[in-house]
Amino acid sequence: MVDGYDVSTAPVEKRLQIIQALNRRKEARQEARRDQELRDMRADITTDPSYDFCCELLRKHEKMLTQVEGIYFLYKFKRNQWRATQPEGSDLTDEAYRKAENLPVYSKKELSTWKRSLTVDSRYMPRDCDSRPYPNNRWTIEEKKAFVDHVDREEFWIETETARLAEFWKVELKQPLPSHREIQRILTLRRTKRLDEDQQFIFDHCPEGSIEMRLLRLQQELDAAHLAIGAGGDRAEDLFNLDSTAEDQLQKEARKDTAAAVMVLKGKIRGEAVNVDGLGVLGKRFNGSGTSKLGRVIKPSKRLKG
């Protein structure tokens, strides 16, 4: 029996044709069901009172390299630039892009931890995505990877540049790097006046000046990406029709993956200890007592008493 049909009496060749046709029909129905679920979800989101506010916040954050949305916007822009250079029929997935561009490879343990967490705490990533209405205000694993890529790359650059400049002042100029106070005075002065030759030299050869100029170049790169998208028309942001579909699935997975983290967070807010495996409340954390999911009394621990 295949999808309710008895094909056992048909010739082998005919039987295979019937099975293939029925499987195609089944896949088409499943695809149509998934598309309908996405349309229903988008309809629910667009009727949310916070939708307009979130859209405005997204447009603002996507233009700022200090925001996750801006970092991810530039990540997707570069990925689509790479896709445009690939021969027809090539693998255009995010995994293929990361491999081709030699982006960091993260361990299964790291990815698993990030998926189950609301944020990447070790990189000081914001906890929630405020530019998407609930329940899609969870960062996706792709956004987390793009953010970690950026933070780690910039921290490595700062360490390397700081070491280079220290060596420059010590070896070539044979004098110590100007004091932090002197550098801050020059940075403040630069905002209102033109620096003299000595001050400009210090600015050009101090870590703070190098970081300021690098941030400016990165922001210009993001601005150029927005100009390119704006000049390309409505479909320019997702030329290959891959990003929006993938992001819907990524957001769905993010909601599922972070369900335990959300419950733990709510438990902390209410002062409750949470059993992550069973997603059940174990007891009151503020006094260490309460009733477990199975109805057993939990005695206060000595550590939590008084």
C-alpha positions as CSV (number, residue, x, y, z in Angstrom):
1,M,0.0,0.0,0.0
2,V,1.3,3.4,-1.0
3,D,-0.6,6.5,0.1
4,G,-3.8,4.4,0.3
5,Y,-3.3,2.6,-3.0
6,D,-2.7,-1.2,-3.5
7,V,0.0,-1.5,-6.1
8,S,1.1,-5.0,-5.4
9,T,-0.8,-6.5,-8.3
10,A,0.6,-4.1,-10.9
11,P,3.7,-5.0,-13.1
12,V,7.0,-4.0,-11.6
13,E,7.7,-1.2,-14.0
14,K,4.2,0.2,-13.7
15,R,4.4,-0.2,-9.9
16,L,7.5,1.9,-9.7
17,Q,5.9,4.6,-11.8
18,I,2.9,4.7,-9.6
19,I,5.0,4.8,-6.4
20,Q,7.1,7.7,-7.8
21,A,4.0,9.6,-8.9
22,L,2.3,9.2,-5.5
23,N,5.5,10.2,-3.7
24,R,5.7,13.4,-5.8
25,R,2.1,14.1,-5.0
26,K,2.8,13.6,-1.3
27,E,5.8,15.9,-1.4
28,A,3.8,18.6,-3.2
29,R,1.1,18.4,-0.5
30,Q,3.7,18.7,2.2
31,E,5.3,21.6,0.5
32,A,1.9,23.3,0.1
33,R,1.2,22.8,3.8
34,R,4.5,24.3,4.8
35,D,3.9,27.3,2.5
36,Q,0.5,27.8,4.0
37,E,1.9,27.7,7.6
38,L,4.5,30.3,6.6
39,R,1.7,32.5,5.1
40,D,-0.4,32.2,8.2
41,M,2.5,33.0,10.4
42,R,3.4,36.1,8.4
43,A,-0.2,37.2,8.5
44,D,-0.3,36.9,12.3
45,I,2.9,38.9,12.6
46,T,1.8,41.7,10.3
47,T,-1.4,42.2,12.4
48,D,0.6,42.5,15.6
49,P,0.5,46.1,17.0
50,S,4.3,46.1,17.4
51,Y,4.9,45.1,13.8
52,D,5.4,48.7,12.5
53,F,7.6,49.6,15.4
54,C,9.8,46.5,14.8
55,C,10.0,47.2,11.1
56,E,11.2,50.8,11.8
57,L,13.7,49.5,14.4
58,L,15.0,46.9,11.9
59,R,15.6,49.5,9.2
60,K,17.5,51.6,11.8
61,H,19.6,48.7,13.2
62,E,20.5,47.3,9.7
63,K,22.4,50.5,9.0
64,M,24.5,50.3,12.2
65,L,27.5,48.0,12.5
66,T,27.2,48.2,16.3
67,Q,23.9,46.2,16.0
68,V,23.5,42.5,15.2
69,E,21.1,43.3,12.4
70,G,23.7,45.5,10.7
71,I,26.4,42.8,11.0
72,Y,24.0,40.2,9.6
73,F,22.8,42.5,6.8
74,L,26.4,42.9,5.6
75,Y,27.0,39.1,6.0
76,K,24.0,38.3,3.8
77,F,25.1,41.0,1.3
78,K,28.6,39.5,0.9
79,R,27.1,36.0,0.7
80,N,24.9,37.0,-2.2
81,Q,27.8,38.7,-3.9
82,W,29.6,35.3,-3.7
83,R,26.5,33.5,-5.0
84,A,26.5,35.8,-8.0
85,T,30.0,34.6,-9.0
86,Q,29.2,30.9,-8.8
87,P,28.5,28.8,-11.9
88,E,24.9,27.6,-12.5
89,G,24.0,24.6,-10.5
90,S,26.5,25.3,-7.8
91,D,25.8,24.8,-4.1
92,L,24.7,28.2,-2.8
93,T,24.0,27.2,0.8
94,D,25.4,29.1,3.8
95,E,27.7,26.1,4.5
96,A,29.2,26.3,1.0
97,Y,29.7,30.0,1.3
98,R,31.5,29.7,4.7
99,K,33.7,27.0,3.4
100,A,34.6,28.9,0.2
101,E,35.4,32.1,2.1
102,N,37.4,30.3,4.9
103,L,35.1,31.6,7.6
104,P,35.5,30.0,11.1
105,V,34.4,26.4,11.6
106,Y,32.6,26.0,14.9
107,S,32.4,22.7,16.8
108,K,29.2,20.8,17.3
109,K,29.4,21.5,21.0
110,E,29.6,25.3,20.4
111,L,26.7,25.3,17.9
112,S,24.6,23.1,20.2
113,T,25.2,25.5,23.1
114,W,24.4,28.5,21.0
115,K,21.2,27.0,19.7
116,R,19.9,26.2,23.2
117,S,20.8,29.7,24.4
118,L,19.0,33.0,23.9
119,T,22.3,34.7,23.1
120,V,26.1,34.1,22.9
121,D,27.0,35.4,26.4
122,S,30.8,35.0,25.8
123,R,30.6,37.7,23.0
124,Y,28.2,40.0,24.9
125,M,25.5,39.6,22.3
126,P,22.1,41.2,23.1
127,R,19.7,38.7,24.6
128,D,16.6,39.4,22.3
129,C,16.1,40.5,18.8
130,D,14.0,43.7,19.4
131,S,13.5,44.3,15.7
132,R,11.2,41.3,15.3
133,P,7.9,40.9,17.0
134,Y,7.2,38.0,19.4
135,P,7.5,35.0,18.9
136,N,10.3,35.6,16.3
137,N,12.4,37.8,18.6
138,R,14.9,35.0,19.1
139,W,18.3,35.2,17.3
140,T,18.8,32.4,14.7
141,I,21.9,30.3,14.7
142,E,23.0,32.0,11.5
143,E,22.7,35.4,13.1
144,K,24.7,34.2,16.1
145,K,27.5,32.8,13.8
146,A,27.7,36.0,11.8
147,F,27.9,38.0,15.1
148,V,30.6,35.8,16.5
149,D,32.5,35.9,13.2
150,H,32.5,39.7,13.4
151,V,33.4,40.1,17.1
152,D,36.2,37.6,17.0
153,R,37.6,39.1,13.8
154,E,37.6,42.6,15.2
155,E,39.1,41.5,18.5
156,F,41.9,39.7,16.7
157,W,42.5,42.8,14.5
158,I,42.7,45.1,17.6
159,E,45.2,42.8,19.3
160,T,47.4,42.6,16.2
161,E,47.2,46.3,15.5
162,T,48.0,47.2,19.1
163,A,51.1,44.9,19.1
164,R,52.2,46.4,15.8
165,L,51.9,50.0,17.0
166,A,53.7,49.2,20.3
167,E,56.5,47.7,18.3
168,F,56.6,50.7,15.9
169,W,57.0,53.2,18.8
170,K,59.5,51.1,20.6
171,V,61.8,50.0,17.7
172,E,61.5,52.6,15.0
173,L,60.8,55.8,17.1
174,K,62.6,54.5,20.2
175,Q,60.1,56.1,22.6
176,P,57.1,55.0,24.5
177,L,53.6,55.2,23.1
178,P,51.9,58.5,24.2
179,S,49.9,58.3,27.3
180,H,46.2,57.4,27.3
181,R,45.4,60.9,28.6
182,E,47.3,62.5,25.7
183,I,45.6,60.3,23.1
184,Q,42.1,61.0,24.6
185,R,42.8,64.7,24.4
186,I,43.7,64.5,20.7
187,L,40.6,62.4,20.0
188,T,38.4,65.0,21.7
189,L,40.2,67.9,19.9
190,R,39.9,66.2,16.5
191,R,36.1,66.4,16.7
192,T,36.1,70.2,16.7
193,K,39.5,71.3,15.2
194,R,42.0,70.4,12.6
195,L,45.0,68.6,14.2
196,D,48.5,70.0,13.8
197,E,51.2,67.8,12.3
198,D,52.4,66.3,15.6
199,Q,48.9,65.6,16.8
200,Q,47.9,64.0,13.5
201,F,51.0,61.8,13.6
202,I,50.0,60.5,17.1
203,F,46.4,59.9,15.9
204,D,47.6,58.0,12.9
205,H,49.9,55.8,15.0
206,C,47.9,55.0,18.1
207,P,45.5,52.1,18.7
208,E,42.5,54.4,19.4
209,G,43.0,56.2,16.1
210,S,43.4,53.0,14.2
211,I,40.2,51.6,15.7
212,E,38.3,54.8,14.9
213,M,39.4,54.7,11.3
214,R,38.6,51.0,10.9
215,L,35.1,51.5,12.3
216,L,34.6,54.3,9.8
217,R,35.8,52.0,6.9
218,L,33.5,49.2,8.1
219,Q,30.5,51.6,8.4
220,Q,31.3,52.9,4.9
221,E,31.2,49.3,3.6
222,L,27.8,48.7,5.2
223,D,26.5,52.0,3.8
224,A,27.7,51.0,0.3
225,A,25.9,47.7,0.7
226,H,22.6,49.5,1.5
227,L,23.1,51.8,-1.5
228,A,23.7,48.8,-3.8
229,I,20.5,47.1,-2.5
230,G,18.5,50.3,-2.8
231,A,19.7,50.8,-6.4
232,G,18.8,47.2,-7.3
233,G,15.1,47.3,-6.6
234,D,12.8,45.3,-4.4
235,R,14.4,41.9,-5.1
236,A,18.0,43.1,-4.8
237,E,18.2,42.1,-1.1
238,D,17.4,38.4,-1.9
239,L,18.3,38.0,-5.5
240,F,18.4,34.2,-5.3
241,N,15.2,33.8,-3.3
242,L,17.1,31.8,-0.7
243,D,17.4,34.1,2.3
244,S,13.7,34.7,3.2
245,T,12.8,31.1,3.0
246,A,15.8,30.0,5.0
247,E,15.2,32.7,7.6
248,D,11.7,31.5,8.2
249,Q,12.9,28.0,8.9
250,L,15.8,29.4,11.0
251,Q,13.4,31.4,13.1
252,K,11.2,28.4,13.6
253,E,14.1,26.4,14.7
254,A,15.3,29.2,17.0
255,R,11.9,29.3,18.8
256,K,12.1,25.5,19.3
257,D,15.7,25.4,20.3
258,T,15.5,28.2,22.8
259,A,12.3,27.1,24.5
260,A,14.2,25.6,27.4
261,A,16.3,28.8,27.8
262,V,13.2,30.9,27.9
263,M,11.6,28.7,30.6
264,V,14.8,28.9,32.7
265,L,14.8,32.7,32.3
266,K,11.2,33.0,33.4
267,G,11.9,30.7,36.3
268,K,14.8,33.0,37.4
269,I,12.5,36.0,37.2
270,R,9.9,34.2,39.3
271,G,12.5,32.8,41.6
272,E,11.8,29.2,40.6
273,A,14.2,26.3,39.8
274,V,13.5,24.7,36.5
275,N,14.0,21.2,35.3
276,V,15.3,21.8,31.7
277,D,15.0,18.2,30.6
278,G,11.3,17.9,31.5
279,L,10.6,21.6,31.2
280,G,8.9,21.5,34.5
281,V,9.2,23.7,37.6
282,L,11.0,22.0,40.4
283,G,10.5,24.4,43.2
284,K,11.0,27.9,44.5
285,R,14.6,29.0,44.3
286,F,14.3,32.0,46.6
287,N,13.7,29.7,49.6
288,G,14.8,26.4,48.2
289,S,11.5,24.7,48.9
290,G,8.4,23.8,46.9
291,T,6.7,20.9,45.1
292,S,8.2,19.0,42.3
293,K,6.6,18.0,39.0
294,L,5.7,14.6,40.5
295,G,4.2,16.2,43.7
296,R,7.1,15.3,46.0
297,V,8.1,18.0,48.5
298,I,11.5,19.5,48.0
299,K,13.3,20.3,51.2
300,P,15.3,23.6,51.4
301,S,19.0,23.0,50.9
302,K,21.4,24.2,53.5
303,R,23.1,26.5,50.9
304,L,19.9,28.4,50.3
305,K,18.7,28.7,53.9
306,G,18.7,32.1,55.7
